[in-house]
Each structure stands twice: as structure tokens, then as C-alpha cells.
Amino acid sequence: MSPSRKTPLHEIHRRLGATFTEFAGWEMPLRYSGDINEHNAVRGTAGLFDLTHMGELRISGAQAAEALDYALVANASAITVGRARYTMICDEAGGVLDDLIVYRTGEREFLVVANAANAAVVSTELAERVRGFDTEYTDLSDEYALIAVQGPVAKDILAPLTEIDLTTVKYFAGYPGRVANCDVLLARTGYTGEDGFELFTSVEDAATVWQALSEAGAPHGIQPAGLACRDTLRLEAGMPLHGHELSTEVTPFDANLGRVVRLDKSGDFVGRAALADAAERTAERTLVGLRGTGRRAPRHGYRVLDGDGADVGVVTSGAPSPTLGYPIAMAYVDHACAKTGTELQVDIRGKAVAVEVVDPPFYSRNR
């Protein structure tokens, strides 16, 4: 087995006392001061994340938009320069290979950001799908570092370090600029349920940008944050994770994300026929939120039961919610059991524990 890759911030993480874990071939910080402390920092002030393990793929050329229209379920042609869109790359059967964010960085240029665990698969598949178009495809994953600052005071921390007027940076946008005198692509997307920014930097500039954000954020209580709290944050925000809520076994419609599939766009795209069929039928199982009782949380793979103890679904993600104070989970359940307010049970190590079907997100900063 080849050794895990290290991000350009690895030594900084080590000095900060990070506990590391292997993830998608990378040695990544799992936690620093503790999962709950880091989670609460993002909810209350700000957290600083190293996301360099994500994949960055550039498609450019005269037919770049048309190529992505064919390759992805989104209508890439409709994305304006400087904006971004959440989308998916599906197989011919409509199964989800990965969920992505696509930035339009120029009239004839796009940056596709893939999840770390699927970056190699997406890169190979995307390269093949755009081959017949007048485009140039480049996998830039080794050239980028990615740093995210997330939380209610993220804007206050970042503002002194850049000449970009952050009040004009819209949600799901990406602009070239400078932070701490380093060139970046500054984005405003996020995966925590909080406001924040993502900074795509060169590998060489990563440490400079991280250190500047750490110093600017110190008076605000910024904390370095690892993958563990990132998972509980995204779960509270009802955001799916590939390999849990998303996979090639489900379509976007099963996951209540059919809105990202643009069946109204002109031309064919991979998976169109299967997805058009999925849009017209009722899924056997659909993704729902579950609110637990007591202290024990449903976990990935646990069985969901009806009142008679019959299997009606499976938990995809679950954890105690640090923000809300009770267990939460997402699960695929039989369509007949998916109505909000339905009382179900989860088999937690042989004991049936009561849960209630709720609509995610469990947490929203706007509530």
C-alpha cells in the first residue's frame, strides 16, 4: 500500500497537535482540541479547515460549456462568469458518481471541484466525456491547496486580508483576487451550514494564507477544525455525503435532490433517459431526516423499523447533535413511511429506539 499523501499544511497541523486519519489516500487532520469544541467554534465564531484533498478539474475551450452540459446533470451553459453551481455527475443508469461544485471562471473556462474520495473516478470519467468536444481538460488537483474559513465571523476575519469587498461576494460565487498578498480564487459555498469562504491557493502559498487567517482570527476565537466536526456540521445542515446519502445505487431524485437535474436543457447528457424516468416515478425509498430521543444516536447502517418491528429503511448518517442537544440522522425509508411526523424506530445494538421523521436541515443559521 502506498503511503498517504500529505497536504502542504501537514507540519502546521502537527504543531497544532492534530490527530490524523487516512482519508481517500491522504493523511488528514481528524481533530485538534476536540470534536465538540471545534464544532461549536464554527457555529459560534469560526473554524479553519484544510480541504486540500479535494479534486480540482479545469475544462476550457470553445465548447467547454457544451461539454459540461453533456457530462453533468447541470445546465452549465447558464452559469454566468463568477458564479458557481451545485451539481452531480451521474452514470447512464442515473446513479450518482459524485456531487460537485462547478465554478465558471471565464467565458470559456470552468473549474469542477470533486470530493476527495471520488476525485480520481470523476477525473477519469470527465476526461472521457469531454473528449469529443473542442475543449482542453486539465486535472489541477496537485497544483491547488484549499482552505476554508467557516462561521458567523468568517467575513470579519477575512476582510482585513483582502481588497475584495466581501459584501459583494454572493453565495455560490467565485472570484479571483488576493488574500494575504497571495493569489487566490475566493469562493463562498461551504459545507457546514454557516457562512464562510473557500480559498483556492497555490501549494506554495498555502501556509502563508493559513497563518494569516489564524492570526487575524485569533481575537475572534477562531479554531482549526478537522474532518470529525466537519461531518457533524454538515449532518446538522442536512447536507449529503457521497458513500452515505449518495451513491451509484441512488438517483438524485431518491435523495430529494432532483432539482439539480436539468431535464429542460437542450441536448443529451449522460444518464438523461434514466433520470427522466426517475423523475416520473415514485421512489421505493426516499431520504428523510430522523430526530432521535434519549442519548443514543442512530449510526450509518443501522436498521429503521416501523411500529411492528418490520424493516422499512436504513440509516445513512447519524450522530448526537452538539448544537441541538439530541440525536439526529438521515435515512432512506420506504415511501409510505417518509411523511413528516411519522413515528419510527431504529435498531440501536438490539434495542428499538423511537425516532420521528423530520424535514432536514436540522439546523439553519437563518432560523
Summary of the structure (lengths in Angstrom):
residues: 367
radius of gyration: 20.7
end to end distance: 47.0
largest distance: 62.9
contacts: 1306
relative contact order: 0.15
helix: 25%
strand: 35%
